[in-house]
Amino acid sequence: MSAGVVIVGGGQAGFQVAASLREAGFSDPVTLVGDEPGLPYQRPPLSKAYLAGKTEAEGLSLRPMAYFADHRIALRAGVRAVAIDRAARRVRLGDGATLAYDHLVLATGSRNRPLPVPGADLDGVYQLRGLSDADALRTAVETARRIVVVGAGFIGLEFAAVAAARGLDVTVIEAADRPMARAVSAEMGAFFRGAHEALGVRFACEAAILSIEGAAGRAVGVHLSDGRDLRADLVVVGIGVLPNQELAEEAGLSVSDGIHVDTSLATDDPAISAIGDCARFPSRFADGLSHDGRVRIESVQNAIDQGRCVAARLTGRAAAYAAVPWFWSDQGRYKLQIAGLGGPSDASVVRGGGDAFSVFRYRDRRLCAVESVNRAGDHMVARRLLGSSVPLTPEQAVDPAVDLRALAAA
Ligand code: FAD
């Protein structure tokens, strides 16, 4: 009997390959191995509705238990894959079992980058990645009064918005000169800074955290590079992620900030693919952004589309991965939507104004990304334009008389 497909990582990407394989009529065994307990679940609500207590854990599951049995997906939850024997095509699990595969998919995701300062291990210091982190934070905000958020990225800011809405005292520390500096334009960063300040959030930008101060094992404050000391009974660290690539690296596959894959998402070993947060893949959206023309993208869209792409290849419909990247972040009453990939030196033009506008970003006069706040129509058009060869000049982008929808449909 065929050994079928083994998927390591029971998150968004891993689940998607399994589901898409069955949708495509794949009939060989499919095994999904995940080190987190329980059913595969969605992470985005962990820093949004779930954190705010507006949805419960059952509402996060990607599918109910019955789905896995009905679709003959063998779910091995709560167990880690610890080694790959490529010659024998076997994966060893932490509980001593081994699984044979015809094809192995690595969907191991990413983990939070640790904060390298004294005091980072004190009680009262949190990071947010999984359901258990979100549960701990939900409990901690019940009694917290003064919160310091380290890192003004998406997760730190989403958390800040939820905490400020509860009336808590929140200060966000950021090493760059503005929020979300790596991911969005100066215009969008400034808008969101203002939106958070209107909620009462304070910012300490161009400041680094040097240490977290403790008393009786608990965080009581932070010490900053600009000499300031801030009191805090809760410190939330959101300073980016690291790809979970060690399993691949130890098996001799190429890695560097992610597991290297080709345009079809296969690793150096044609019997092994890698997808989602852990995969570094060639992309035209990386032109001018990365030294090797490859990117690693941390988003639900990327995880789902890459899962579908690998399932299509394994069922005889191979195609290069070419999806337009897109992303969203909910912060307070604002939804930020991004299509494409922007970089720090891109030029920007703005369409619209007030609290409903889009920033069109250009690299070498080519549209490379569009950031929209409260302009869902622009976002949808941007995804179509970025996926097509229809050019949009910066002059057209800012001109309200230009019908973007008609242009995208052309
Ligand atoms: P993951 O979801 O991380 O899944 C990987 C799984 O593999 C994990 O369960 C991990 O524990 C497991 N694993 C790792 N190694 C092993 C091993 N050796 N053996 C077994 N299992 C293993 N994206 C958006 O587009 N929009 C958002 O608003 C948004 N909000 C987010 C909010 C939060 C709080 C977080 C944490 C992420 C958010 N993201 C958002 C990002 C998005 O959730 C990720 O990009 C997506 O989950 C990536 O899917 P993945 O399957 O690649 O990785």
Boltz pocket constraint, residues with backbone or C-beta under 6 A from the ligand:
constraints:
  - pocket:
      binder: B
      contacts: [[A, 8], [A, 9], [A, 10], [A, 11], [A, 12], [A, 13], [A, 14], [A, 33], [A, 34], [A, 35], [A, 36], [A, 41], [A, 42], [A, 43], [A, 44], [A, 45], [A, 46], [A, 47], [A, 79], [A, 80], [A, 81], [A, 82], [A, 107], [A, 108], [A, 109], [A, 110], [A, 128], [A, 129], [A, 130], [A, 155], [A, 244], [A, 247], [A, 275], [A, 276], [A, 277], [A, 278], [A, 297], [A, 298], [A, 299], [A, 300], [A, 301], [A, 303], [A, 326], [A, 327], [A, 328], [A, 329], [A, 330]]
      max_distance: 6.0
